[in-house]
């Protein structure tokens, strides 16, 4: 769906200046690459701020600390760190979104989680004022981050380890090959839909519930990886959200487990 307003700042300073002009009642949503995000067909009231191209800088803050801005794609964060001889961030190459989105939900892949690397973050508030906050100021869980309200991540300070860059880049290559072999890449989806329950996998539960390949409108549960819902070409957001709810109902009925969404659902239904 459409946004009432869409703003793409030139850089961090421009973003701060723009936020300072907004009325306090105006809703604000930050958008990176749109991964793991489902926008309802009625669109978004208020302002959507596209951070991807604006917040794309990085710099060294010390022997093993890199400052990475939130608009950087996670894959670029991983490759940049490896190219500079730092390890520990290789798993980020398997996360198809920006660092800002990964910070917001503590995204993870292949046994790694974003906040395991974070020593501090930089945020911006509704008035356009910048803050630097220690990681200890946030409550971090599995795909969960609780912190300051009405502040958005603009950069992270990542603590890494020195490593051989060729070994690190080889690790990234192997992780990407594993992802390509197991996930439905190259097909429109909103990413991994459900969180994994404790000591289990959402994909397994969906598959044993007989839902692989199940379709609702133009939305279908992936045959390759059951925790992905694909757009066959004409799906509406309502189709995808309806299929999410159907999967939740069936898994609850057949497995007695409640699946919780990992994908963020925002905006208004179609009128």
C-alpha positions in Angstrom: 0.0 0.0 0.0 1.0 3.7 -0.4 2.6 5.9 2.2 1.1 9.3 2.9 4.6 10.7 2.7 7.9 9.2 1.8 11.2 10.9 2.6 14.7 9.8 1.6 17.3 11.9 3.5 20.6 12.7 1.9 22.6 11.8 5.0 22.4 11.7 8.8 22.5 15.5 9.2 19.7 15.9 6.7 17.7 13.2 8.6 18.1 15.1 11.9 17.0 18.4 10.3 13.9 16.7 8.7 12.7 15.0 11.9 13.0 18.4 13.7 10.4 19.8 11.3 7.7 17.1 12.0 4.8 17.6 14.2 4.9 15.4 17.3 1.6 13.7 16.2 2.9 12.6 12.9 3.5 8.8 12.8 7.0 7.8 11.6 8.2 4.5 10.3 11.8 3.8 9.2 12.3 1.6 6.1 15.5 -0.1 5.2 15.4 -2.7 2.4 11.9 -3.9 3.3 13.0 -7.4 4.3 10.9 -9.2 6.9 8.2 -6.4 6.5 4.6 -6.8 5.3 2.9 -3.5 4.5 -0.9 -3.8 4.4 -2.8 -2.9 1.2 -4.3 0.3 2.7 -0.8 1.8 3.2 0.8 3.7 5.9 -0.4 6.9 7.6 2.2 9.5 8.4 5.8 9.5 7.1 8.0 6.6 5.9 11.7 7.4 6.0 13.9 5.5 3.6 17.3 5.1 5.4 19.1 2.7 3.0 20.9 5.1 0.8 21.3 7.8 3.4 23.0 5.9 6.3 25.7 4.0 4.5 29.0 5.0 6.0 31.4 3.1 8.2 34.6 3.8 10.0 37.0 2.3 12.5 36.7 3.4 16.1 39.6 1.4 17.4 41.6 -1.8 17.0 38.6 -4.1 16.9 35.5 -1.8 16.8 33.8 -0.7 13.6 31.0 2.0 13.4 28.5 0.9 10.8 25.5 3.1 9.9 22.0 1.5 9.9 21.3 1.8 6.2 24.1 -0.6 5.3 22.9 -3.9 4.0 23.8 -6.7 6.4 25.7 -8.5 3.6 27.8 -5.5 3.1 28.6 -5.2 6.8 29.8 -8.8 6.8 31.9 -8.4 3.7 33.4 -5.0 4.7 34.4 -6.4 8.1 36.0 -9.5 6.6 37.8 -7.4 4.0 39.3 -5.3 6.8 40.5 -8.4 8.6 37.7 -8.7 11.2 35.7 -11.8 12.0 32.6 -12.5 13.9 30.1 -10.8 11.6 30.1 -13.4 8.8 26.6 -14.7 9.7 25.2 -11.2 8.8 25.8 -12.1 5.1 22.8 -14.4 5.4 20.4 -11.7 6.6 18.7 -9.9 3.6 18.1 -6.5 5.1 19.9 -3.5 6.6 21.8 -3.3 9.8 19.0 -1.0 11.2 16.4 -3.7 10.7 18.8 -6.3 12.2 19.2 -4.1 15.3 15.5 -3.5 15.7 14.7 -7.2 15.8 18.0 -8.8 16.9 18.1 -10.7 13.6 20.2 -13.8 13.4 21.4 -16.6 11.1 23.6 -19.7 11.4 23.9 -19.5 15.1 24.8 -15.8 15.3 22.7 -12.9 16.5 23.2 -9.2 15.8 23.3 -7.9 19.3 26.1 -10.3 20.3 28.4 -8.0 18.4 27.0 -4.6 19.6 28.8 -2.6 22.3 26.8 0.6 21.7 24.3 2.1 19.3 23.6 5.6 18.0 20.0 6.7 17.8 17.9 9.7 16.7 14.8 10.8 18.4 11.6 12.6 17.1 13.2 16.0 17.6 16.2 15.0 15.5 18.6 14.8 18.4 21.3 12.1 18.3 22.1 9.9 21.3 24.8 7.3 21.9 23.6 4.4 24.1 25.4 1.4 25.6 24.1 -2.0 24.6 23.3 -2.6 28.3 20.5 0.0 28.0 18.4 -2.5 25.9 16.7 -5.7 26.8 17.7 -8.2 24.2 16.1 -11.6 23.5 15.4 -14.0 20.6 14.2 -11.7 17.8 13.3 -9.1 20.4 14.8 -5.7 21.4 13.2 -3.4 24.0 14.7 0.0 24.5 14.0 3.7 24.2 10.7 4.7 22.8 10.6 7.1 19.9 14.2 6.6 19.0 15.5 4.9 15.9 18.9 3.3 15.2 21.2 5.2 13.0 24.5 3.4 13.6 26.0 0.5 15.7 29.5 0.0 17.2 30.4 -3.6 16.5 33.1 -5.4 18.5 34.9 -7.9 16.3 37.9 -10.2 16.3 41.0 -10.0 14.2 41.1 -12.7 11.6 42.5 -13.7 8.3 40.3 -12.0 5.7 40.5 -14.9 3.2 39.3 -17.4 5.8 36.5 -15.0 6.8 35.4 -14.4 3.2 35.5 -18.2 2.6 33.2 -18.6 5.6 30.8 -16.1 4.0 30.9 -17.9 0.7 30.0 -21.2 2.4 27.1 -19.6 4.4 25.6 -18.1 1.3 25.8 -21.4 -0.6 24.0 -23.1 2.3 21.3 -20.4 2.2 20.9 -20.7 -1.6 20.5 -24.5 -1.2 17.8 -24.3 1.5 15.8 -21.1 1.0 13.6 -19.9 -1.9 15.8 -17.1 -3.1 14.9 -15.1 -6.2 11.2 -15.4 -5.4 9.2 -12.6 -3.9 8.6 -13.2 -0.2 8.6 -11.2 3.1 11.4 -13.4 4.5 11.3 -15.8 7.4 7.7 -15.5 8.7 7.7 -17.1 12.1 10.0 -17.3 15.1 11.4 -20.7 15.9 9.7 -22.1 19.1 12.0 -23.2 21.9 13.9 -26.3 20.9 12.0 -26.6 17.6 11.8 -25.1 14.1 8.8 -23.3 12.7 9.5 -24.8 9.2 9.3 -28.4 10.6 6.0 -27.7 12.4 4.5 -26.2 9.3 5.6 -29.1 7.2 4.4 -31.8 9.5 1.0 -30.0 9.6 0.7 -30.6 5.9 0.9 -27.0 4.8 3.9 -27.0 2.4 2.6 -25.7 -0.9 -0.7 -24.5 0.6 -2.0 -21.3 -1.1 -4.5 -18.6 -0.2 -5.1 -16.2 -3.1 -1.7 -15.4 -4.6 0.2 -16.4 -1.4 1.7 -19.8 -1.0 3.8 -21.6 1.6 7.1 -22.4 0.0 7.8 -26.0 -1.0 11.5 -25.5 -0.4 11.4 -23.9 3.1 8.0 -24.0 4.9 8.8 -20.9 7.0 8.6 -18.7 3.8 5.4 -17.5 2.2 5.8 -16.7 -1.5 4.0 -14.2 -3.7 3.1 -16.2 -6.8 2.7 -13.0 -8.7 -0.6 -11.5 -7.8 -0.8 -11.8 -4.0 -2.1 -8.9 -1.9 -0.8 -8.2 1.6 -4.2 -9.4 2.8 -3.6 -12.8 1.1 -0.2 -13.1 2.9 -1.6 -12.0 6.3 -4.5 -14.4 5.9 -2.2 -17.3 5.1 -0.1 -16.4 8.1 -3.2 -16.6 10.3 -4.3 -19.9 8.7 -0.8 -21.5 9.3 -1.0 -20.3 13.0 -4.4 -21.9 13.4 -3.5 -25.2 11.8 -0.2 -25.6 13.7 -2.0 -24.8 16.9 -4.7 -27.4 16.2 -2.4 -30.2 15.0 0.8 -29.6 17.0 -0.6 -27.6 20.0 2.1 -25.0 19.5 1.5 -21.3 18.9 3.7 -19.8 16.2 4.6 -16.1 16.7 5.4 -13.9 13.7 8.9 -12.7 13.1 7.8 -10.6 10.1 6.7 -7.1 11.1 3.2 -6.2 9.8 2.5 -2.5 9.5 -0.1 -0.2 7.9 -3.8 -0.2 7.4 -6.0 -2.8 5.7 -7.6 -1.9 2.3 -10.9 -0.1 2.6 
